Each structure stands twice: as C-alpha cells, then as structure tokens.
Amino acid sequence: MSAPVPPLPSPPAAARGLDLVALGLGLAFALMWSSAFTSARMIVADAPPLTALAVRFVLAGAIGVGLARALGQRARLSTSQWKATAIFGLCQNGLYLGLYFVAMQTIEAGLASIVASTMPLVVAAAGWALRGERLRPLGLAGLAAGFCGVVLIMGARIGGGGVDPFGLTLAVIGVLALAWATLTVHSATAGGNLLMIVGLQMFVGAAVLGVAALILESWEVTWSARLVWAFVYTTLVPGLVATWVWFLLVGRIGAVRAATFHFLNPFFGVAIAAALLGEALGWADIAGVAVIAAGILAVQLSRQASRG
C-alpha cells in the first residue's frame, strides 16, 4: 500500500489547466493508489506486516535512489528538504503505512481505503480549525458531507458487527499521522531531486519499521504465488510509480488541482477490493462512498477557487 501522497505546493511554472495528459496522470495515480489496499490485504494474510513493509521499503528505496543517481540526482539536499524527508518518511511510511498494514490483518481492504480517503478532509478541517485557513461555503459543506459519509459507513458496519475496533483505531491514527505531516511539512521538493527524495523517504520508513518488526514480530511466512505477486506489485506500482506520477501531476497542474483526483479513491478502493477479494458491499457502503467522494470533491474545488 502506498501513502496518499500529500499535496505539496506546486512550483510557479505549474499553471496549466486540466488537459488530457493531466487527466491521464490523475486517473492513473488514483487507480494505483487505490489498488494498494487490496494488494496489502493479500500480503498481511500470509506474512508479518511490519517485516514485509520494512523489506518493501528497503527494495523500493534502493530502486528509487539507484534510478535517481542514474539520472544525475544526488543526495545533496537543503536542511528543509532533509527535515521534510525525515518527517514524511516517519509519518507516511513508518506511522501511516505501518499502522495500516497491522490494521489490515483484521479490517477489510475496502474499509481501509475509505478511512484513508478521508485524509484530504482531515487536512482541510485541521487547516480551517487550527490555522484559520479560509474555506468557502462549498468547502464547509464538503467537510460536513464527507464526515457524514464516514459516519454512515461506520454506523452500518459497527452495528452489524463487521468491524474490528482495534484495527479501525489503528487506521484512524494512521490517517491522522499522515494529515499531520501534510500540515507540518510545506515542501520536500522545492530544490529538485524528486526521485532521490522519494527513495530516501523509503529508507527512513525501513529503519523505523525494521526496529519495530524485530521487537514485535516473528518470521512466519506462508509462501504463495499470490503473496509474491502482491509484494512485487505493491513495491513497484503504488510504492514508486504512483509517487512519481503524483509529483509529475503536481508539477503540471499544481497541488490544489491535482488533489481533486482524491475524490476517486473511495470508488476505486472498494471496487477493486470487491472484484479481487470478493468483499461484500452493502447499501450503506455505496451511499457512504458516494457522499465521501462528493465531499472531497467539494472541498478541493472550494480550495481551488479560493486560490484562483
């Protein structure tokens, strides 16, 4: 599973509108990111979650740094870039993904993707409540709608006894950690070296999770073709390719416009989980996903309008 990459401030050159290339990049990112929950669910069914994630980050980091060096990038980062890289690596890869991989031992991939999809709502709500960031009426309505959608889904699932409270709590804490990183770190890429920074973030996550895995887990793996496929896919596609596509998208149309594509994540997440894992969908899930997606879209359109 890949982190829903936080919207970073776009460079001044990113003034283009939504063209066909940007549309393709946005759809590709949303699809890759959403698919990560299903492949992660496959991994944690047969392998210790923290160990698997730490190994994934070592491999993805090595590939990312190797490709970056081949492209002439070097780990010569500014102080702010090093700080941002460390915080992103800790919060995205260590806390968010670490908690999510553990949580997904007991909660379904579709539900996990729905909780993670609320990240833009959490960031917008925190920015409005804690930093005084202005939201238009459309944005406020989107926040209310998004959280009502979450309540609708959670109420139906918890009432039906289909949710593990501990796993759900871990997922919520993971989203809060990612939102905190988004609010705290303004830019990790202002000085370039994008692919190098992506790779270095992976190593930060590997270090944090590797220590946790040694303390908390034992090496018990049920090897299967599905496990190998899911691990390779999660490492390469949501882990590296989706992150790189996100940065390309932000560089082309700006962070606020790019973040609009997050409204597709609840749809894609539950659809992929239902198709590949056979997870059931109730009427409350379908209605809640639609409301959450509409809320995310409203918030992002409101922020886009307020920033011109």
C-alpha positions in Angstrom: 0.0 0.0 0.0 1.2 3.5 -0.8 0.6 6.6 1.0 -1.9 9.0 -0.5 0.8 11.5 -1.2 0.1 14.8 0.5 -0.5 17.8 -1.8 2.8 19.7 -1.9 2.9 23.3 -3.1 3.4 23.4 -6.8 6.2 25.4 -8.5 5.3 28.7 -10.2 5.5 27.1 -13.6 2.6 24.8 -12.8 -0.1 27.0 -14.2 -1.6 24.7 -16.9 -5.2 23.7 -16.8 -6.5 20.2 -16.8 -5.5 18.8 -20.2 -5.6 15.2 -21.4 -2.2 14.4 -20.1 -3.0 15.6 -16.6 -6.3 13.7 -16.7 -4.5 10.5 -17.6 -1.9 11.1 -14.8 -4.6 11.8 -12.3 -6.7 8.7 -13.2 -3.5 6.6 -13.2 -2.5 7.9 -9.7 -5.9 7.3 -8.2 -6.2 3.8 -9.6 -2.7 2.8 -8.5 -3.1 4.3 -5.0 -6.5 2.7 -4.5 -5.3 -0.8 -5.6 -2.6 -0.8 -2.9 -5.1 -1.6 -0.2 -6.1 -4.9 -1.9 -2.6 -6.0 -2.5 -1.6 -5.0 1.1 -4.5 -7.2 2.4 -3.1 -10.1 0.4 0.4 -9.6 1.9 -0.7 -9.3 5.5 -2.7 -12.5 5.2 0.5 -14.6 4.7 3.4 -12.5 6.1 4.2 -10.4 9.2 3.0 -6.9 8.3 5.9 -4.8 9.7 8.6 -7.1 8.4 7.0 -7.2 5.0 6.7 -3.5 4.9 10.3 -2.9 6.0 11.6 -5.2 3.3 9.5 -3.5 0.8 10.9 -0.1 1.7 14.5 -1.3 1.5 13.9 -2.6 -2.0 11.9 0.4 -3.1 14.4 2.8 -1.6 17.3 1.1 -3.3 15.5 1.2 -6.7 14.5 4.8 -6.2 17.9 6.0 -5.2 19.6 3.9 -7.9 17.4 5.4 -10.6 17.9 8.9 -9.2 21.7 8.5 -9.4 21.4 7.2 -12.9 19.5 10.4 -13.8 22.2 12.5 -12.2 20.5 13.3 -8.9 22.5 13.3 -5.7 21.6 13.3 -2.1 22.6 16.9 -1.7 19.5 18.3 0.0 18.9 21.5 1.8 18.2 21.5 5.6 14.5 21.9 5.0 14.5 19.1 2.4 16.2 16.7 4.9 13.7 17.7 7.6 10.8 17.2 5.2 12.2 13.9 4.0 12.6 12.6 7.6 9.1 13.7 8.6 7.4 12.3 5.5 9.4 9.0 5.9 8.4 8.7 9.6 4.7 9.8 9.3 3.9 8.4 5.8 5.9 5.2 5.7 6.5 4.5 9.4 3.3 5.5 11.1 0.6 5.6 8.4 1.6 2.6 6.5 3.0 0.7 9.5 -0.3 1.1 11.4 -2.3 0.3 8.2 -0.5 -2.9 7.5 -1.2 -4.1 11.1 -4.8 -2.9 10.9 -5.5 -4.7 7.7 -4.9 -8.1 9.4 -8.4 -7.6 10.8 -10.2 -5.0 8.7 -11.2 -5.3 5.0 -9.3 -3.6 2.2 -12.4 -1.6 1.1 -13.0 -0.2 4.6 -9.3 0.7 4.9 -9.4 2.6 1.6 -12.4 4.5 2.8 -10.8 5.6 6.0 -7.6 6.6 4.2 -9.6 8.5 1.6 -10.7 10.9 4.3 -7.1 12.4 4.5 -7.9 15.4 2.4 -11.0 16.1 4.6 -8.9 15.8 7.8 -6.2 18.2 6.4 -8.8 20.7 5.3 -10.7 20.5 8.6 -7.4 20.9 10.6 -6.3 23.8 8.5 -9.6 25.6 9.0 -9.8 24.9 12.7 -6.2 25.2 13.8 -4.6 27.6 11.2 -7.5 29.8 10.3 -7.4 28.8 6.6 -10.5 30.1 4.9 -13.0 27.7 3.4 -15.9 28.8 1.2 -19.4 27.6 1.9 -18.9 24.9 -0.7 -15.8 23.6 1.2 -17.6 23.7 4.6 -20.5 21.7 3.0 -18.0 19.3 1.6 -16.4 18.7 5.0 -19.8 18.1 6.6 -20.8 15.7 3.8 -17.6 13.8 3.9 -17.7 13.1 7.5 -21.4 12.3 7.3 -20.5 9.6 4.8 -17.9 8.2 7.1 -20.4 8.1 10.0 -23.0 6.3 7.7 -20.5 3.6 6.7 -19.1 3.1 10.2 -22.5 3.1 11.8 -23.7 0.3 9.5 -20.6 -1.8 9.8 -20.1 -1.4 13.6 -23.8 -2.0 14.1 -23.6 -5.2 12.1 -20.5 -6.4 14.0 -18.3 -6.4 10.9 -15.5 -4.1 12.1 -12.6 -4.9 14.5 -12.4 -1.8 16.8 -8.7 -2.2 17.3 -7.9 -2.4 13.6 -10.2 0.6 12.9 -8.5 2.6 15.6 -5.0 1.9 14.1 -6.3 3.0 10.7 -7.7 6.3 12.1 -4.4 7.1 13.9 -2.5 6.4 10.7 -4.6 8.9 8.8 -4.1 11.5 11.5 -0.3 10.9 11.3 -0.4 11.5 7.6 -2.5 14.6 7.9 -0.1 16.0 10.5 2.8 15.5 8.1 0.9 17.3 5.4 0.2 20.3 7.6 3.7 20.4 9.1 5.9 20.0 6.0 5.3 22.5 3.3 7.7 21.2 0.7 10.2 18.4 0.3 10.9 19.0 -3.3 11.5 22.7 -3.7 15.1 22.1 -4.6 14.6 19.3 -7.1 15.9 15.8 -6.7 12.4 14.4 -6.6 13.2 10.7 -7.2 16.1 10.9 -4.8 13.8 12.2 -2.1 11.2 9.5 -2.8 13.9 6.8 -2.4 15.3 8.4 0.8 11.8 8.5 2.4 11.6 4.8 1.8 14.8 4.2 3.8 13.5 6.3 6.7 10.4 4.1 6.8 12.5 0.9 6.5 14.7 1.9 9.5 11.7 2.7 11.7 9.7 -0.4 10.8 12.7 -2.7 10.8 13.3 -1.9 14.5 9.6 -2.4 15.3 9.5 -5.7 13.4 12.5 -7.1 15.3 10.8 -6.3 18.6 7.2 -7.2 17.9 7.2 -9.9 15.2 8.4 -13.3 14.4 9.3 -14.6 10.9 6.3 -16.7 9.9 5.6 -16.6 6.2 3.1 -18.7 4.2 4.7 -18.6 0.8 2.4 -18.5 -2.3 2.3 -17.1 -5.8 -0.3 -14.6 -4.6 2.0 -13.3 -1.8 5.0 -12.8 -4.2 2.8 -11.1 -6.8 1.2 -8.8 -4.3 4.6 -7.9 -2.7 6.2 -7.1 -6.0 3.2 -5.1 -7.3 2.9 -3.1 -4.0 6.6 -2.3 -4.0 6.8 -1.1 -7.6 3.5 0.3 -8.6 1.8 2.0 -5.6 5.2 2.5 -3.9 7.3 4.0 -6.6 5.4 4.6 -9.8 2.3 6.2 -8.1 4.5 8.6 -6.1 6.4 9.6 -9.2 3.2 10.1 -11.2 1.9 12.3 -8.4 4.9 14.6 -8.5 4.5 14.8 -12.3 0.8 15.7 -11.9 1.5 18.3 -9.3 4.3 19.8 -11.4 1.9 20.0 -14.4 -1.3 21.4 -12.9 -0.5 22.4 -9.3 -1.2 20.7 -6.0 -4.7 22.0 -5.4 -6.0 20.9 -8.8 -4.1 17.6 -8.5 -5.7 16.9 -5.1 -9.1 16.9 -6.7 -8.3 13.4 -8.0 -8.5 12.1 -4.4 -12.3 12.1 -4.7 -11.9 9.0 -7.0 -10.1 7.0 -4.3 -13.1 5.7 -2.3 -14.8 4.4 -5.5 -11.7 2.7 -6.8 -10.7 1.3 -3.4 -14.0 -0.5 -2.7 -14.4 -1.6 -6.4 -11.0 -3.2 -6.6 -11.4 -4.9 -3.2 -14.8 -6.3 -4.2 -13.5 -7.5 -7.6 -10.3 -9.2 -6.4 -11.1 -10.2 -2.8 -14.8 -10.7 -3.0 -15.5 -8.2 -0.3 -19.3 -7.6 0.2 -20.8 -4.1 -0.3 -23.9 -3.0 1.4 -26.2 -0.1 0.6 -24.7 2.0 3.3 -21.2 1.4 1.9 -22.2 2.5 -1.6 -24.1 5.6 -0.3 -21.3 6.5 2.1 -18.6 6.2 -0.6 -20.7 8.5 -2.9 -21.1 11.1 -0.1 -17.5 11.0 0.9 -16.3 11.4 -2.7 -18.7 14.3 -3.2 -17.4 15.9 0.0 -13.7 15.5 -1.1 -14.5 17.0 -4.5 -16.4 19.9 -2.9 -13.5 20.7 -0.5 -10.9 20.6 -3.3 -13.0 22.7 -5.7 -13.5 25.2 -2.9 -9.8 25.4 -2.2 -9.0 25.7 -5.9 -11.5 28.6 -6.3 -10.1 30.4 -3.2 -6.6 30.2 -4.6 -7.5 31.2 -8.1 
